């Protein structure tokens, strides 16, 4: 299944060439189930904030409703799907950004076998935004695979753990979930988990995490829009306790869904 619409219409070849050859813009990715999505307001806020930063364009209420209508139009009768909303430069310098909506098959549940993670020094440009600059992220996944790992976890120049290639990291000390505090993308799944854990009374904290601490934690997990996946080793050091994955999976199951 694949549907691509630009501003509510199927784009022509000229428009697709413009979008494909200009790697500027930002996006948000969401999983739709039964016509619903988790954290819809957070997705819209992400698009608004990044549009203001990257385009100097603030999305108003009317434009927000129009954006949602375009998502619904691209979905059509489909009730379960992966949806990506990307804002790209319009054809003219003074034009507002174009809205590209792509609909594909629903993402499968994360694999049950834990991730083998390699830490590397790296900092994304404009890390607080989910932008189209993904070349280095794909490069890091490839390099991790060639080195015998599944993925990479980034460490800043200050020695602080930040984020994975396309996911946020959660650590577990045997008592509480610890979210690293550093320049990074505030993933919507991560934020929803933090909100739900506060509601449920599940202990968690947000604090700087030194890379040297990673192998001292009892457990760890990776979270993104696809769900939660346990981390089984960090730099070939086993992380045996998988309670972090269990806690986060159970918490995510309690997060409410919003109608599109």
matplotlib code that plots the C-alpha trace (Angstrom):
import matplotlib.pyplot as plt

x = [0.0, 1.4, -0.5, 1.3, -0.4, 1.0, -1.4, -4.3, -3.6, -1.5, 1.8, 3.0, 6.5, 7.8, 6.7, 8.1, 11.4, 11.5, 10.8, 13.2, 16.1, 15.8, 16.5, 15.1, 12.0, 10.7, 8.2, 6.4, 5.6, 2.6, 1.0, -2.8, -4.9, -8.7, -8.6, -6.9, -3.4, -1.5, -0.4, -2.1, -1.7, 2.0, 2.4, 0.7, 2.8, 5.9, 5.0, 4.1, 7.3, 9.5, 7.7, 8.3, 12.0, 12.8, 10.4, 9.5, 5.9, 3.6, 0.7, -2.5, -5.7, -7.3, -4.2, -4.0, -7.5, -6.6, -3.6, -5.7, -8.1, -5.3, -4.2, -7.7, -8.0, -4.8, -5.9, -9.3, -11.0, -7.8, -8.0, -4.6, -1.5, 1.8, 1.5, 4.3, 3.5, 6.3, 6.5, 8.8, 9.5, 6.8, 7.6, 8.1, 10.3, 7.4, 5.1, 4.1, 5.6, 3.9, 2.3, 3.3, 1.4, 2.5, 0.5, 2.1, 1.4, 1.2, 4.6, 5.0, 5.5, 9.2, 11.2, 11.2, 15.0, 16.8, 18.9, 22.6, 23.7, 27.0, 27.8, 29.5, 30.2, 27.8, 25.4, 22.7, 22.2, 19.2, 18.6, 15.3, 13.7, 12.7, 14.1, 14.9, 18.7, 18.7, 21.8, 24.1, 21.4, 21.2, 25.0, 25.3, 22.8, 24.8, 28.1, 26.6, 25.4, 28.8, 30.4, 28.1, 25.5, 21.9, 22.0, 23.9, 23.4, 24.8, 27.1, 27.7, 31.0, 30.2, 30.1, 26.3, 24.1, 21.5, 19.5, 19.6, 19.4, 15.6, 14.7, 15.0, 16.8, 15.4, 17.6, 16.6, 18.5, 16.3, 14.0, 13.1, 13.2, 15.8, 15.5, 18.8, 18.8, 20.7, 20.2, 18.0, 14.6, 11.9, 10.2, 6.4, 6.4, 8.9, 6.8, 3.6, 5.3, 6.6, 3.1, 1.5, 4.1, 3.4, -0.4, 0.2, 2.7, 5.6, 8.9, 10.9, 13.4, 15.0, 18.7, 22.0, 23.5, 27.2, 28.2, 30.4, 27.2, 25.5, 26.9, 26.1, 22.3, 20.2, 18.3, 17.6, 15.1, 14.6, 11.3, 9.8, 6.6, 6.9, 6.8, 9.2, 12.2, 14.5, 18.3, 20.3, 23.8, 25.7, 29.1, 29.1, 28.4, 25.2, 22.2, 20.4, 17.4, 14.5, 12.1, 12.5, 11.0, 8.1, 7.4, 7.4, 5.3, 2.7, 2.7, 2.4, -0.6, -2.4, -1.8, -5.1, -5.7, -7.0, -9.5, -8.1]
y = [0.0, 3.4, 6.7, 10.0, 13.3, 16.9, 19.5, 17.1, 16.0, 13.3, 15.2, 15.3, 14.4, 17.9, 18.4, 15.0, 15.9, 19.2, 17.5, 14.6, 16.8, 19.4, 17.7, 20.5, 20.2, 18.4, 15.7, 13.7, 10.0, 8.3, 5.0, 5.0, 2.2, 2.1, 5.7, 6.9, 8.0, 8.5, 12.0, 13.8, 17.2, 16.5, 15.7, 19.0, 20.9, 19.4, 20.4, 23.9, 24.5, 23.2, 25.2, 28.3, 27.5, 26.1, 28.2, 31.2, 30.0, 29.5, 27.1, 28.6, 26.9, 27.0, 25.6, 22.9, 21.7, 21.8, 19.6, 17.1, 17.0, 16.2, 13.3, 12.0, 12.4, 10.5, 7.7, 7.4, 4.3, 2.9, 2.5, 1.1, 2.6, 4.3, 8.0, 10.5, 14.2, 16.2, 19.9, 20.9, 24.3, 25.6, 26.4, 30.1, 31.8, 33.5, 30.5, 28.6, 25.1, 22.4, 19.4, 16.0, 13.1, 9.5, 6.5, 3.0, -0.3, -0.3, -0.8, -4.3, -4.7, -4.3, -7.6, -9.5, -10.0, -7.2, -4.6, -4.8, -1.2, 0.5, 3.9, 6.5, 10.2, 12.1, 15.1, 15.8, 19.2, 21.0, 17.9, 19.2, 19.0, 15.9, 17.2, 15.6, 15.5, 11.7, 10.7, 10.3, 8.4, 5.8, 5.8, 5.0, 2.1, 0.7, 1.1, -0.5, -3.5, -4.0, -3.9, -6.7, -4.5, -3.6, 0.2, 3.1, 5.3, 8.8, 10.5, 14.2, 16.0, 16.6, 12.8, 12.8, 10.1, 11.7, 9.5, 6.6, 6.9, 7.0, 6.4, 7.6, 5.7, 4.7, 3.4, 1.4, 1.3, -1.4, 1.2, 3.8, 4.6, 7.2, 9.3, 11.0, 14.8, 16.2, 18.0, 15.6, 15.1, 14.8, 11.8, 11.8, 8.2, 9.2, 12.2, 10.1, 7.5, 10.2, 11.6, 8.2, 7.1, 10.2, 9.4, 5.8, 6.6, 4.7, 6.1, 8.0, 10.8, 13.0, 13.7, 13.8, 10.4, 10.0, 7.4, 5.7, 5.0, 3.0, -0.4, 0.1, 0.2, -2.9, -2.5, -0.3, 0.1, 2.0, 3.8, 5.4, 5.5, 1.8, 0.9, -0.3, -2.6, -3.9, -3.3, -6.5, -5.2, -1.9, -2.0, -5.8, -5.5, -7.5, -5.7, -8.6, -7.0, -6.6, -5.1, -1.7, -3.1, -4.6, -1.4, 0.7, -1.7, -1.9, 1.9, 2.5, 0.2, 2.6, 5.7, 6.8, 7.1, 10.3, 10.3, 11.8]
z = [0.0, -1.0, -1.3, -1.8, -2.0, -2.2, -0.9, -1.2, -4.8, -6.5, -7.3, -10.9, -12.0, -11.8, -8.2, -7.2, -8.8, -6.9, -3.6, -4.2, -5.2, -2.4, 0.9, 3.0, 5.3, 8.3, 9.1, 11.7, 11.5, 13.1, 13.4, 12.6, 14.0, 13.6, 12.3, 15.5, 16.5, 19.7, 20.6, 17.8, 19.5, 19.9, 16.2, 15.3, 17.7, 16.3, 12.8, 13.9, 15.9, 13.1, 10.4, 12.4, 12.9, 9.4, 7.2, 9.3, 8.9, 11.8, 11.3, 12.5, 13.6, 10.1, 8.5, 11.2, 10.3, 6.6, 7.4, 9.2, 6.4, 4.0, 6.2, 6.2, 2.4, 1.8, 4.1, 2.4, 3.7, 5.1, 8.9, 9.8, 8.3, 8.7, 7.9, 7.3, 7.1, 5.5, 5.1, 2.2, 0.5, -1.8, -5.4, -4.8, -2.2, -0.6, -0.7, 2.5, 2.7, 0.8, 2.7, 1.5, 3.0, 2.5, 3.6, 3.7, 5.5, 9.3, 10.9, 12.4, 16.1, 17.1, 16.9, 20.2, 20.2, 22.0, 20.1, 20.1, 20.3, 19.6, 21.1, 18.9, 19.1, 17.0, 17.2, 14.8, 13.3, 14.8, 17.0, 18.4, 15.0, 13.0, 9.7, 6.4, 7.1, 7.5, 5.4, 8.5, 10.4, 7.6, 7.4, 11.1, 10.9, 8.0, 9.9, 13.0, 11.0, 9.3, 12.8, 14.1, 15.9, 15.1, 15.7, 17.2, 20.2, 20.0, 22.6, 22.5, 22.7, 26.4, 27.0, 27.5, 25.9, 23.6, 21.2, 18.9, 15.1, 15.0, 18.6, 22.2, 24.8, 28.2, 31.0, 34.1, 37.3, 38.9, 40.5, 38.0, 34.3, 33.5, 30.3, 29.2, 29.2, 26.2, 23.0, 21.0, 19.4, 22.0, 20.5, 20.7, 22.0, 24.7, 25.8, 25.9, 28.0, 30.4, 30.7, 31.2, 33.8, 35.8, 35.7, 36.6, 39.4, 37.6, 38.9, 36.3, 36.0, 33.3, 33.9, 32.1, 31.6, 31.0, 28.4, 31.1, 33.1, 30.4, 31.3, 35.0, 34.4, 35.0, 31.7, 28.7, 25.9, 22.6, 21.9, 18.8, 16.9, 16.1, 19.8, 22.5, 21.9, 24.6, 24.4, 25.1, 24.9, 24.7, 23.1, 23.5, 27.3, 28.1, 29.6, 31.2, 32.9, 30.5, 32.9, 31.2, 28.1, 30.1, 32.0, 28.9, 26.8, 29.6, 29.9, 26.2, 26.1, 28.5, 26.4, 24.9, 21.1, 19.4, 16.5, 13.4]

ax = plt.figure().add_subplot(projection="3d")
ax.plot(x, y, z, "-o")
ax.set_aspect("equal")
plt.show()
